[in-house]
Amino acid sequence: MNILADEATAILADVCETVGLDARDARLLRVRSNAVFKLRDAIVVRIATAPDALTRLPVVLAVARWLAERGFPAVRPADELCAQPLVHEDRVVTFWHYVPASGRPTTHQLGKILRSLHRLPVPPFPLKRLADPLAEVRHSVEHRKEVLTPCQRVWLRDRVDELTTRWESLQTGAPAVLLHGDAWIDNLLRCRDGHAVLCDWDGVAVGPREWDLVHTYHGERRFGLTSADVDEFAGAYGSDLRGWHGYATLMEIRDMYAIGIHIRNATRDPFSRKELPRRLDSLTRGDGQARWYLAEPA
């Protein structure tokens, strides 16, 4: 039973009625930090599952509008429907224009779009600084005791503390940039005309560009990307993270970062209940090559 999906589906009709949308035949696209629905009206409804959504999403929307003004290829909020974000029964909801996708985007396209993003100025309004990428993991370890054994919690606390210290010692030597925050190939949409659009800006922040880059390298480590995919990405971006002195540390931090959402969701999402033990087992064994999954394997 997927409690997260069921909770979101239960309020979808009310939310859509509030803004004059038809929720019939809505299709659930995915459930992670948001339950994401596609409506027949070519609108995407994102119902947040994360506890910090009300403080975070106004900034996400502001960045999306700022990018739209500059013609950057990113998803657009459907602001014509209502004032956003909308709060309904303590859940935070946003509405976005649907981008019809066709085919699989490439890591070359992702490298090019990130290169363009990182060349933009930092927006002229307050944005979160990426000072502590493991904050969510630390919080989940302390507040989701029911999904972790005492030994796992002790190990995770110590490991998060170690990696946080190593993160603080990293020096990139470059100015901070506007970060997407979760610049993974699955957050890139390939449009029917072949160009690509970047979606899911919930992690937007200001910080070192290496944080956006590491997701693709981590994709080879854990999620089935090939070395050729990574080479294409590095070539399109214009530099290769594998030559950076902090590469190994950043990959280990990205490994730890990738379990936070599954700790948080494990009590209400069946996929997280299965995926969390897989990821924890490989981390505690020091296995840097074990395959992880973004959805239930076929």
MIVEX-587347 format. One record per residue (C-alpha): x, y, z; residue in one letter. Coordinates in pm, whole numbers, padded with zeros to 5 digits, always signed. Example, Ala and Ser with C-alpha at 12.3 -4.5 7.8 and 13.67 -1.06 7.14 Angstrom:
+01230-00450+00780A +01367-00106+00714S 
# end
This chain:
+00000+00000+00000M +00143+00337-00105N +00015+00573+00163I +00197+00874+00015L +00030+00825-00323A -00310+00753-00168D -00295+01067+00047E -00206+01283-00252A -00471+01126-00475T -00733+01184-00207A -00680+01562-00211I -00613+01599-00585L -00979+01636-00683A -01042+01904-00419D -00731+02097-00520V -00823+02087-00887C -01182+02191-00821E -01051+02491-00628T -00869+02623-00936V -01115+02500-01201G -00924+02198-01332L -01058+01855-01425D -00893+01582-01216A -01063+01293-01396R -00816+01050-01558D -00525+01216-01376A -00209+01009-01413R +00036+00970-01125L +00383+01015-01272L +00593+00958-00960R +00612+00994-00583V +00931+01120-00420R +00955+01465-00265S +00630+01533-00450N +00339+01332-00576A +00333+01443-00940V +00015+01417-01146F -00047+01486-01515K -00394+01621-01594L -00582+01611-01922R -00558+01993-01928D -00182+01971-02000A -00112+02076-01643I +00117+01903-01396V +00013+01913-01030V +00287+01864-00771R +00166+01783-00418I +00460+01812-00183A +00548+01534+00059T +00850+01709+00214A +00797+01884+00550P +00980+02205+00448D +00774+02263+00134A +00599+02582+00243L +00927+02763+00305T +01103+02618+00000R +00848+02631-00282L +00795+03010-00302P +01166+03036-00385V +01139+02753-00640V +00856+02937-00812L +01047+03266-00805A +01348+03103-00972V +01126+02940-01236A +00972+03278-01322R +01315+03442-01333W +01443+03171-01569L +01134+03211-01790A +01207+03582-01826E +01551+03492-01958R +01427+03225-02197G +01610+02949-02015F +01478+02601-02107P +01302+02512-01783A +00947+02412-01694V +00707+02701-01643R +00471+02750-01348P +00102+02782-01440A +00057+03108-01253D -00255+03196-01449E -00450+02937-01246L -00405+03082-00899C -00163+03243-00657A +00110+02990-00591Q +00193+02790-00389P -00150+02676-00281L -00194+02519+00064V -00466+02255+00099H -00513+02047+00414E -00156+02120+00522D -00019+02002+00187R +00160+02245-00042V +00060+02230-00408V +00206+02386-00722T +00086+02384-01083F +00310+02365-01389W +00268+02358-01764H +00312+02007-01902Y +00601+01955-02144V +00522+01681-02400P +00830+01460-02407A +00952+01232-02683S +01238+00990-02641G +01521+00980-02395R +01734+01292-02336P +02110+01253-02349T +02385+01331-02103T +02530+01555-02375H +02213+01767-02358Q +02233+01771-01979L +02594+01889-01989G +02507+02172-02229K +02207+02291-02030I +02402+02291-01703L +02683+02484-01866R +02428+02748-01967S +02269+02750-01621L +02600+02799-01441H +02685+03093-01666R +02375+03285-01554L +02405+03543-01280P +02273+03452-00939V +01911+03578-00915P +01863+03908-00731P +01657+03766-00444F +01736+03551-00139P +01828+03191-00219L +01937+02903+00000K +02311+02847+00019R +02417+02488-00023L +02612+02483+00301A +02508+02140+00431D +02398+01888+00165P +02343+01615+00426L +02105+01818+00645A +01801+01617+00532E +01974+01287+00601V +02078+01405+00947R +01722+01517+01022H +01571+01191+00896S +01808+00979+01103V +01693+01163+01417E +01320+01175+01338H +01249+00846+01157R +01363+00606+01427K +01095+00354+01333E +01266+00262+01004V +01623+00228+01135L +01782-00008+01386T +01981+00145+01673P +02304+00023+01509C +02208+00181+01176Q +02133+00513+01345R +02469+00517+01524V +02654+00430+01203W +02464+00692+01004L +02522+00966+01262R +02895+00900+01265D +02920+00874+00886R +02717+01192+00826V +02937+01381+01075D +03252+01257+00901E +03129+01347+00553L +03006+01688+00669T +03352+01769+00802T +03505+01659+00473R +03253+01870+00278W +03343+02178+00481E +03710+02128+00394S +03650+02116+00019L +03774+02421-00171Q +03664+02461-00534T +03840+02791-00600G +03546+02911-00812A +03259+03150-00735P +02924+03006-00631A +02665+02961-00907V +02292+02906-00941L +02241+02533-00885L +01956+02318-01003H +02028+02097-00702G +01919+01762-00845D +02066+01774-01195A +02006+01412-01286W +01916+01290-01635I +01563+01195-01519D +01498+01564-01450N +01566+01653-01813L +01278+01634-02063L +01341+01582-02433R +01077+01775-02625C +00927+01661-02954R +01142+01905-03149D +01454+01754-02989G +01550+02033-02751H +01569+01969-02377A +01396+02131-02079V +01508+02103-01717L +01238+02024-01460C +01203+01961-01084D +01372+02267-00934W +01293+02181-00571D +01663+02167-00479G +01754+02505-00629V +02029+02682-00437A +02349+02880-00468V +02670+02687-00426G +02961+02506-00593P +02892+02392-00950R +03042+02054-00865E +02724+01963-00677W +02520+01979-00998D +02786+01788-01191L +02834+01496-00952V +02486+01354-01014H +02581+01224-01357T +02903+01063-01234Y +02707+00911-00949H +02464+00780-01212G +02741+00559-01348E +02832+00445-00997R +02477+00348-00895R +02207+00387-01160F +02322+00230-01483G +02478+00514-01680L +02783+00414-01884T +03131+00562-01895S +03045+00684-02245A +02745+00871-02099D +02974+01040-01849V +03230+01125-02118D +02955+01285-02329E +02839+01486-02029F +03189+01608-01942A +03259+01702-02303G +02939+01903-02333A +02990+02081-02001Y +03351+02162-02082G +03529+02005-01784S +03558+01665-01622D +03487+01632-01251L +03696+01315-01234R +04011+01526-01244G +03912+01733-00939W +04086+01664-00606H +03754+01651-00419G +03590+01399-00653Y +03607+01095-00422A +03472+01287-00125T +03188+01438-00328L +03086+01095-00460M +03069+00959-00106E +02858+01257+00002I +02626+01200-00295R +02593+00834-00192D +02481+00938+00156M +02255+01214+00023Y +02070+00955-00186A +01929+00768+00113I +01766+01065+00289G +01438+01059+00101I +01401+00683+00150H +01448+00713+00526I +01183+00984+00528R +00934+00797+00307N +00987+00435+00415A +00683+00417+00643T +00444+00532+00370R +00598+00426+00038D +00655+00059-00052P +00940+00132-00294F +01132+00326-00028S +01079+00037+00216R +01253-00196-00030K +01519+00043-00157E +01637+00175+00180L +01781-00161+00302P +01953-00212-00036R +02127+00125-00016R +02212+00100+00353L +02359-00246+00311D +02595-00137+00034S +02699+00177+00226L +02777-00005+00550T +02974-00269+00357R +03168-00001+00172G +03044-00132-00164D +03082+00156-00407G +02950-00032-00710Q +02623-00193-00593A +02332-00109-00825R +02058+00113-00681W +01719+00186-00834Y +01490+00484-00890L +01184+00262-00934A +01097-00102-00881E +01314-00313-01119P +01113-00474-01401A 
# end
